Amino acid sequence: MENTHNPGLAAVLSLIIPGVGQFYNGTFWRGIFWLIITPGLWIGSGGMLGWICHVISAITAYRIARRKVEGTFE
């Protein structure tokens, strides 16, 4: 079966809503983590740290999708 994960799409999905790119990649618990942590930091820090979580979520979604395409992620 061909792997159809698109790293760019995974990153964009996580930039829009943190965690959705991880769901797209099939990493459910990572998606839940980002869905909980990012809003918590947006609210808890008054917006100062939330954007960092958005970026990190997108980067990790991109990297996981890329590893899945390369076949180096189980």
Secondary structure as GFF3:
##gff-version 3
##sequence-region A 1 74
A	DSSP	alpha_helix	7	16	.	.	.	ID=ss1
A	DSSP	alpha_helix	20	25	.	.	.	ID=ss2
A	DSSP	alpha_helix	28	44	.	.	.	ID=ss3
A	DSSP	alpha_helix	50	70	.	.	.	ID=ss4
###
